[in-house]
């Protein structure tokens, strides 16, 4: 279990998705908000000086990925449950 120094949330890396595309992460935050964002990492493992956003692996983030791939995430907003 890892606890984020940024969000304070704890997570298992095997239950997460890791995204370094800043535009995609920005659109995901606009679409579903920060509840599913677990952490932001700074790493040079895959490319120099990258920020990697750690997201929960769930239906909301899967829907964001599906919409991103179809170029439809920009205008999407997840309904808020009351």
TORKOL-844078 format. One record per residue (C-alpha): residue number from 0; residue in one letter; y, z, x. Coordinates in pm, 1 decimal, padded with zeros to 6 digits, m for minus. Layout:
PT    k  r         y         z         x
PT  NUM  a         Y         Z         X
...
REM end
This chain:
PT    k  r         y         z         x
PT    0  x   00000.0   00000.0   00000.0
PT    1  x   00345.1  m00094.1   00130.1
PT    2  x   00670.9   00062.5   00013.4
PT    3  x   00980.0  m00155.7   00039.5
PT    4  x   01275.6  m00017.0   00232.5
PT    5  x   01497.5  m00244.8   00020.9
PT    6  x   01375.7  m00192.4  m00335.6
PT    7  x   01177.7   00131.0  m00297.1
PT    8  x   00888.2  m00031.3  m00485.7
PT    9  x   00528.5  m00000.5  m00365.2
PT   10  x   00293.2  m00299.5  m00366.9
PT   11  x  m00035.1  m00439.3  m00240.1
PT   12  x   00020.7  m00767.4  m00050.5
PT   13  x  m00296.6  m00913.3  m00205.4
PT   14  x  m00134.6  m00878.5  m00549.8
PT   15  x   00184.1  m01060.8  m00451.5
PT   16  x   00326.0  m01404.8  m00391.9
PT   17  x   00556.8  m01472.4  m00098.7
PT   18  x   00840.7  m01724.0  m00136.2
PT   19  x   01092.2  m01818.2   00133.1
PT   20  x   01278.0  m02091.6  m00055.4
PT   21  x   01617.1  m01932.3  m00128.6
PT   22  x   01701.0  m02170.7  m00412.3
PT   23  x   01369.3  m02103.5  m00582.9
PT   24  x   01414.1  m01725.9  m00547.9
PT   25  x   01769.4  m01744.4  m00681.4
PT   26  x   01650.3  m01936.7  m00986.3
PT   27  x   01362.1  m01692.2  m01037.0
PT   28  x   01603.8  m01398.4  m01031.0
PT   29  x   01819.5  m01575.3  m01289.3
PT   30  x   01515.6  m01654.5  m01504.1
PT   31  x   01322.4  m01325.4  m01499.7
PT   32  x   01547.4  m01071.2  m01330.2
PT   33  x   01458.3  m00831.6  m01047.9
PT   34  x   01175.3  m00635.3  m01214.3
PT   35  x   00903.5  m00849.3  m01047.8
PT   36  x   01075.8  m00860.4  m00707.5
PT   37  x   00901.2  m00607.3  m00481.9
PT   38  x   01056.1  m00666.2  m00142.1
PT   39  x   01256.5  m00892.0   00088.1
PT   40  x   01115.4  m00937.0   00436.2
PT   41  x   01276.3  m01078.3   00749.6
PT   42  x   01027.7  m01270.8   00959.4
PT   43  x   00991.9  m01553.8   01207.9
PT   44  x   00617.7  m01587.1   01152.8
PT   45  x   00620.0  m01923.4   00971.2
PT   46  x   00973.0  m02043.5   01052.3
PT   47  x   01264.1  m01900.6   01252.3
PT   48  x   01474.7  m01627.7   01094.0
PT   49  x   01333.8  m01652.2   00742.1
PT   50  x   01389.0  m01422.3   00447.7
PT   51  x   01070.9  m01394.6   00244.5
PT   52  x   01086.0  m01263.8  m00110.7
PT   53  x   00779.7  m01067.5  m00224.2
PT   54  x   00708.5  m01110.9  m00596.4
PT   55  x   00448.3  m00962.6  m00827.9
PT   56  x   00165.0  m01204.0  m00899.8
PT   57  x   00170.0  m01217.7  m01281.4
PT   58  x   00228.0  m01445.3  m01580.5
PT   59  x   00608.9  m01440.9  m01546.9
PT   60  x   00608.7  m01549.0  m01183.8
PT   61  x   00333.0  m01803.8  m01252.4
PT   62  x   00549.7  m01954.5  m01528.0
PT   63  x   00844.6  m01968.3  m01287.5
PT   64  x   00627.8  m02150.7  m01032.0
PT   65  x   00509.4  m02397.7  m01296.7
PT   66  x   00868.2  m02467.3  m01405.2
PT   67  x   00987.3  m02492.2  m01043.3
PT   68  x   00724.2  m02756.2  m00971.2
PT   69  x   00845.8  m02954.6  m01276.2
PT   70  x   01212.8  m02910.4  m01169.6
PT   71  x   01281.6  m02714.9  m01490.1
PT   72  x   01334.2  m02358.9  m01363.4
PT   73  x   01711.6  m02386.0  m01320.9
PT   74  x   01789.0  m02356.9  m01693.6
PT   75  x   01501.6  m02126.7  m01792.0
PT   76  x   01557.9  m01766.9  m01908.0
PT   77  x   01266.0  m01539.1  m01991.9
PT   78  x   01309.9  m01368.6  m02331.0
PT   79  x   01369.2  m00994.4  m02300.1
PT   80  x   01121.1  m00772.3  m02482.8
PT   81  x   01280.8  m00488.9  m02682.8
REM end
